[in-house]
Amino acid sequence: MIYRNNFIVFVLSFFISILLYSSHVLLPFMFGPIIASIICVKVFKLDIKWPFLLSELGIVLLGVQIGSTFTKNVVMDIKTIGFRLLLYLFRYY
């Protein structure tokens, strides 16, 4: 039963990722599985359990995916707008 649910998440993740990729959405292969997991848990009410090793591998891959977008130019842009960004983030506190 659990393996069937994981397979459903995998197939749905694949198709959503391809849809996001063809729509030119940023990081489609990161957001596809997240959206598929939310759909399976909230809409289909499936019980999803992943082996510990797979979940840890997913976290590492997510970190690499996000970290690879931080180039020297991005860091310099953050540095130039950093103070204004902090003011914007904490304007209601």
N, C-alpha and C positions, 0 to 999 in steps of 0.2 A: 504493500500500500504506500509506504513512504517513498520507495523507489519510483513508483508511478507518478506521485506528486512532484518529485524532483525532475522527472523526465518532462512533465507538463511545463514546469517552470523553464527548463532548458529550451524546449521548442518555442515557447512563447517569447523567451528572451532573444532567441535567434531572429525570429520574424520582426519583433519590435526594433531590434538593433539595425536590421537591414532597412526597415522603414525609416528610421531616424537618419541612417547613413545616406539614403537616397534623397532625404529632405534637407541634407546638408546641415544637420544639427550638430552642435559642438559635442564632442566625446560620445558618439552614439553607442559605442560598445561598453561604455560605463553606465549610461543612463538606461539602456535597453533592459539589462537584467534587473536594475532597481525598479523600473516601472512594471516589469513582468512579475516581480516578487510581490509588489503592492497589489497588483490585480489578482494574483492567485490567493493571497492571504485575505484581502478585504472583500473581493467580489465573489470568488469561487469558494471561499472558506476552507482552503486546503491547509493541512498541517504539514509544514515544511521543516525538515530537519536535515542539516548538512553535517557531514563528518568534520571533526575538528581541523584536520589537515587541509581540507578544501576551503574552510572558512578563513583560516590563516593565510593561505595562498591568495585568496581573493583580496584580503586586506593589503597584502604586499603589492599585488598587481595594481590595486586602486591607488596606492601611494606612488608607485612608479608612473602611472598614467597622469596623475595630477602634478607630480613633481617635474615631469618632462616638459610641461608647458611653461615652467619658470625659467626663462632665459635671462641673459644679462640686461636686455632691453626692458623686460617686464619689471625686473628689480629696480632699474633706474626710474621707470615711470612711477612705481609705487613710492620710491624715495621722494620724488618731486611733488606728488600729491598726497603724501602720507599724512601730513598734519591736517589738511582739509578733510581727508577721509576719516580720520579719527574724530574730528569735530562733527562730521555728519553722522557717524555711527553712534556717538554719545550725546546727541543733541537733546534727547528727552530725559536724560538722567540727572 
